[in-house]
């Protein structure tokens, strides 16, 4: 265990001293010590209220309670570190706080002549009026307590092998403190002493950050111990309000009859493919209506007797969604469809209807043109389905993994699109990207409330 850093409990830990009992609580866990020895009690108080090194704390316990108790304390302290309950600091510059369990901080042997540079994955952000250094490679975040720490981080971001510790200190602070900060950065993987592996070199910063943020259960999530509740019922209602008074009611297919004539699931899966060439006769309004009905309609509305999250109504639809919240919306952009004028529409899955938002003007045509370019400029799409997410419908509950969950929902919806289109003998294809900003302007959406997250094209199958 390194003596380079001072140790303390993380700020969220509640320390309760009741005569012959000490209690440490960090939701949802707690640790109670009955009649702790004087040295142990003193060491725990130091961890809460002051900052000593591991050696100083162990010596304090050993002096008051005995050598064996000192050794036991050192082992128990390591367990608390692994749980993420202990912070490591280089005062007055920085404090490292664990953001995940199974945390380890091993200070490497320091080589003064070795060049140091901050990892390309490290980033600074503001949190509670402090700058925080994080990296998707690290299980810790570093709170920068002093502007000089930020200045040092800036210098370490430059690939300059001529930098020495004295250059880095630059009369701002003691050289030994700079050395300790660098050791903290190495120990938390903000600085790597080894070249990147071939596997890591494949990752872009934003991809690895997104991966970590949507997979890691963070200890510093203040909401982790609270039951989430849906407060904004109006904005995040289970069905979006009609976007215009121009409505086209769609015909509902007879599912029982379709069940007798459809190809099997195995056939649909095996014959599914992306098709971007269409028949001269475009898709019909009835086909589009059947497709939307089979893929995305509201099948049922229900409520839970004990609605502790204040969600209200739930819905059942043909595809799955986390928490049955169904944040996705479908906006058909019509280029060619028999029985339907060109333009931008919104699909209302409860009434099974299309609400016209914009006619086939040049801005709407741009959406079709962009989709055409994105699919290799084969046939111009007959129908473009733009899928949006109403973020407020989901983020209140799945705040840390919300966007990742939206992309999972896009995946299951697109597979449903593919299989239904295959069964209907239509031409389907997913698209890798789209212009969210352009679409948001046409649909008059606030991009932080609702934005496009997926695009899919559909047309008649070439005969």
Secondary structure, DSSP 8 states (H G I E B T S, - for coil): --SSSEEEE-TT-EEEEETTEEEEEETTEEEEEES--HHHHHHHHHHHHS-EEHHHHHHHHHHHH-HHHHHHHHHHHHHHHHHT-EEEEETTTEEEEESSSS---------TTS---B-TTEEEEEETTEEEEEETT-SEEEEE-SHHHHHHHHHHTS--TT--HHHHHTTTS-HHHHHHHHHHHHHTTSB-SS---HHHHT--HHHHHHHHHHH---TT-TTTTS------TTTT-SS---S-S-EEE-----HHHHHHHS--HHHHHHH------B-SS--BHHHHHHHHHHHH-EEEEEE-SS-TT---EEEEESS--GGG---EEEEEEESS-BTS-SEEEEEETTTTEEEEEEES-HHHHHHHHHHHHHTTS-S--SEEEEEEEETHHHHTTSTTTHHHHHHHHHHHHHHHHHHHHHHTTEEEEEES---HHHHHHHHT--TTTEEEEEEEEEEEB--
